[in-house]
């Protein structure tokens, strides 16, 4: 679900992952590129792709961090 949100509305996906400053910068990039997408420039499409890929990376990293934390907690529980 978060991956779909990252493709449709990248700043919201980043904000929901707990990264408000990255969400603001991503929103500026995303909104700016959406305005340029209406014009036949490649720059607008490239900016949109960068915003989406950035959001996908943040969502993936958050999931990976949660997995790593579970593994650390499990190892600490087994150890002592």
VENBELWO-V399928 format. One line per field, one symbol per residue. ss: DSSP state (H for helix, E for strand, C for the rest). phi: phi as a letter, one per 30 degrees, with the letter a starting at -180 (. if undefined). A space follows every 10 residues. Layout:
ss=???
phi=???
//
This chain:
ss=CHHHHHHHCH HHHHHHCCCH HHHHHHHHHH HHHHHHHCCC CHHHHHHHHH HHHHHHHHHH HHHHHHHHHH HHHHHHHHHC
phi=.dddddddbe dddddddibd dddddddddd ddddddddcd cdeddddddd dddedddddd dddddddddd ddddddddda
//
